[in-house]
Amino acid sequence: MKRNTVIGLLMALLISASFASFGEKMIKPLSEHKPVLSDTFKTLLANADVAKGEMTFMRKCSSCHDQQQEGGHGKGPHLWNLFGRKAGSAMDFEYSDAMRSSGHTWDLATLNYYLTRTDAAVPGRSMNFRGIRRDKVRANLLAFLMQFNDNPPALP
C-alpha cells in the first residue's frame, strides 16, 4: 500500500473517531435532557471575548436573526430577551413543531447545548444550521448575546 494511501486512511479514521466521540456526548434532544455547563466551559465564558462573539454573530447568525431591542423577526426569531424565554414562544414567529414542543427555556446551558449541534438538540427544527463545534467560539458568542436582555443572565 502506498504511503499517501495509508496516511489518508489514518486521517479518515482519526476524523471519524473524533466525530463519534463527540456524538456520544450529545445524543439526547433538549426535550429529554437538562444540560449543565462544565467547569471548563464556565471558565471559557468568564474569559470570553465579546468582540469575537460579535464577529461570530455577524458571520453565522445575523443573516437570519436580529438582536437589537427594537428589532424584528427575520428568517429566524428576534433574539432580544432570548435568555429566560421558553423555546418556540416569541410572538408572531412561526416555529417548527419540534421547537415549540421541545419544552426548554433558553439559558446559558441550553443555548450552549443547542448551538453545539442544533440537529441533535432539537431534531426536526427548521433552522438550517448544524452548530458551532468549538467551545471557545460558542463561549464568545454567548457572552455577546448576554448583552441583549432587559435582565442579562449572570455569569455562572
VOGUMI-835778 format. One line per 10 residues: their letters; for each residue y, z, x of N, C-alpha, C. Coordinates in steps of 0.2 Angstrom, whole numbers. Atoms other than C-alpha are relative to their C-alpha. Example, Ala and Ser with C-alpha at 12.3 -4.5 7.8 and 13.67 -1.06 7.14 Angstrom:
% residues 2
as = -6 0 4 -22 39 62 6 0 4  -6 -1 -4 -5 36 68 5 3 -4
//
This chain:
% residues 156
mkrntvigll = -6 0 4 0 0 0 6 0 4  -6 0 -4 17 -4 7 4 6 -1  -4 -7 -1 29 10 12 5 0 -6  -5 0 6 43 4 -1 -4 2 -7  3 -2 6 30 5 -15 -2 7 -1  2 -7 0 24 22 -10 6 4 -2  -6 -3 1 42 28 -9 2 -1 -7  -2 1 7 46 20 -26 -4 4 -5  4 -4 4 31 29 -34 1 7 0  -1 -7 -1 35 45 -27 7 2 -3
mallisasfa = -6 -1 3 53 44 -33 -1 0 -8  1 1 7 47 39 -50 -3 7 -3  4 -7 1 35 55 -50 5 5 0  -5 -5 0 50 66 -45 4 0 -6  -4 1 5 61 59 -58 -3 2 -7  4 -2 6 48 61 -72 -1 7 0  1 -7 0 44 78 -67 6 4 -1  -6 -4 1 62 84 -67 2 0 -7  -1 1 8 64 77 -85 -5 4 -4  5 -4 3 48 85 -90 1 8 0
sfgekmikpl = -2 -7 0 53 102 -84 6 2 -4  -6 -1 4 70 100 -92 -2 0 -7  2 1 7 62 95 -109 -4 6 -2  3 -6 1 51 111 -108 5 5 -2  -5 -6 1 67 122 -108 3 -1 -7  -4 1 7 74 114 -124 -5 -4 -4  4 4 4 61 109 -136 1 2 -8  -1 -2 7 67 118 -152 7 -2 -2  -7 2 3 81 112 -163 3 7 -2  -4 -6 2 95 124 -167 -2 3 -7
sehkpvlsdt = 2 -3 6 88 126 -184 -5 5 0  5 -5 -1 74 136 -177 1 4 6  -1 -3 -7 82 143 -161 7 3 0  -6 -3 -1 96 155 -157 1 1 8  0 0 -7 101 151 -139 5 6 2  -4 -5 -3 109 163 -127 2 -3 7  -2 2 -7 119 160 -111 -3 3 5  3 -3 -6 111 163 -95 6 3 4  -5 -3 -5 120 174 -82 3 -5 5  -2 5 -4 121 159 -71 5 -4 -3
fktllanadv = -5 4 4 130 149 -85 6 4 -1  -5 -4 2 141 163 -89 5 0 7  -4 0 -7 147 163 -70 3 -7 0  -3 7 0 150 144 -71 6 0 -5  -5 0 5 160 147 -87 6 4 2  -5 -4 -3 170 161 -79 4 -3 5  -3 3 -6 174 150 -64 2 -8 -2  0 7 2 176 134 -74 7 -3 1  -7 3 -2 190 121 -70 2 -4 -7  -2 3 7 199 117 -87 2 -7 1
akgemtfmrk = -2 7 -1 207 101 -79 -6 -5 0  6 4 0 190 94 -75 -4 0 -7  3 0 7 184 99 -93 4 -5 -4  -4 5 4 199 89 -100 -2 -7 2  2 7 -2 194 74 -89 -7 -2 -3  6 2 3 176 75 -96 1 -1 -7  -2 1 7 183 77 -114 2 -7 -1  -3 7 0 193 61 -111 -4 -5 1  5 5 -1 179 51 -104 -6 0 -5  6 0 4 165 57 -115 1 1 -8
csschdqqqe = -1 -3 7 172 64 -131 6 -3 -4  -6 2 4 189 58 -136 0 -6 -4  1 6 4 184 41 -142 -2 2 -7  3 -2 7 176 50 -157 3 6 -3  -2 -6 3 184 67 -158 7 2 2  -7 -2 -1 202 74 -159 0 8 0  0 -7 -1 205 92 -153 7 3 -1  -7 -2 1 224 93 -157 0 4 -7  -1 -5 6 229 107 -170 1 -4 -7  -1 4 6 236 94 -182 -4 -7 0
gghgkgphlw = 4 6 0 223 81 -178 -4 -2 -6  4 2 6 211 72 -190 -7 -2 3  7 2 -2 193 66 -190 1 -7 2  1 6 -2 189 51 -181 -8 -2 -2  7 1 1 171 44 -179 -4 6 -1  2 -7 0 167 62 -176 5 5 -3  -5 -5 3 174 78 -184 5 2 5  -5 -3 -3 190 86 -179 -2 6 4  3 -5 -3 187 99 -166 5 7 1  -4 -6 0 202 111 -168 -4 6 -4
nlfgrkagsa = 4 -5 3 194 128 -173 -7 -1 -1  7 2 0 177 122 -169 -4 7 1  3 -7 -1 172 140 -162 0 4 -6  1 -4 6 166 150 -177 -1 -4 -6  1 5 6 164 135 -188 -8 -1 -1  7 2 2 147 133 -197 -1 -8 1  1 7 -2 140 117 -191 -1 -4 -7  0 5 6 142 102 -203 5 2 -6  -4 -3 6 156 111 -213 8 -2 0  -7 2 0 173 103 -208 1 -4 -6
mdfeysdamr = -2 4 7 182 97 -224 1 -7 1  -1 7 1 182 79 -228 -3 -4 6  4 3 -5 170 74 -214 -7 -1 -3  7 1 2 153 66 -219 -5 1 5  5 -2 -5 140 74 -209 -7 -3 -2  7 2 1 122 69 -207 -4 6 -3  4 -5 3 109 79 -217 -2 5 5  3 -5 -5 102 86 -201 5 5 3  -5 -4 -2 119 93 -195 2 5 -6  -2 -4 5 123 100 -212 -6 6 -1
ssghtwdlat = 5 -5 1 106 109 -213 -3 4 6  2 -4 -6 105 115 -195 1 7 0  -1 -7 2 111 132 -201 3 4 6  -3 -4 -5 120 137 -185 8 0 0  -7 0 -1 138 142 -181 2 -1 7  -2 2 -7 147 135 -166 3 6 4  -2 -4 -5 149 147 -152 -1 -2 7  1 2 -7 148 146 -133 -7 -2 1  7 1 -1 129 147 -133 -3 -6 -4  3 6 4 125 135 -147 4 -7 2
lnyyltrtda = -3 6 -2 138 122 -141 -3 -2 7  3 2 -7 131 123 -123 -7 -3 -1  6 2 1 114 121 -130 0 -7 -3  -1 7 3 119 106 -141 2 -5 5  -3 5 -4 129 97 -128 -5 -1 6  5 1 -5 114 99 -116 -4 -6 -2  5 6 2 103 87 -126 1 0 -8  -1 0 7 110 83 -143 -6 -2 -5  5 2 4 95 74 -149 -6 5 -1  5 -6 1 83 89 -146 3 5 -4
avpgrsmnfr = -3 -6 4 96 102 -153 1 -1 -7  -1 2 7 99 93 -169 -3 -7 -1  3 7 1 86 79 -172 2 -3 -7  -2 4 6 92 66 -184 7 0 -1  -7 0 1 110 69 -181 3 -7 1  -3 7 -1 122 54 -182 3 -1 6  -4 1 -6 131 57 -166 -4 -4 5  3 4 -4 126 43 -154 2 2 8  -1 -3 -7 127 54 -138 -6 5 2  6 -4 -1 112 61 -129 2 7 3
girrdkvran = -1 -6 -2 121 75 -120 3 0 7  -3 -1 -7 128 82 -103 -5 4 3  5 -3 -3 114 87 -92 2 5 6  -2 -5 -5 124 96 -78 4 6 -3  -3 -6 2 128 114 -81 8 1 1  -7 -1 -2 145 114 -72 4 -4 -4  -4 5 4 151 99 -81 1 3 -7  0 -3 7 147 107 -98 4 6 0  -4 -6 -1 155 124 -92 7 -2 0  -7 3 0 171 114 -88 2 -2 -7
llaflmqfnd = -2 3 7 171 105 -105 1 6 -5  -1 -6 4 168 122 -114 6 3 1  -6 -3 -2 182 130 -105 6 -4 -3  -5 4 3 193 116 -110 0 0 -8  0 0 7 188 116 -128 1 7 -3  -2 -7 3 190 135 -130 7 1 -1  -7 0 1 209 132 -130 2 -2 -7  -2 3 6 209 123 -146 -3 4 -6  2 -5 5 206 138 -158 5 4 -2  -5 -5 2 218 149 -168 -2 6 4
nppalp = 3 -6 -3 207 163 -161 -5 -2 5  5 2 -5 199 157 -145 -5 5 2  6 -5 -2 182 165 -140 2 3 7  -1 -3 -7 182 177 -126 -6 -2 4  5 2 -5 173 173 -110 -6 6 -1  5 -5 1 156 182 -111 -1 4 7
//
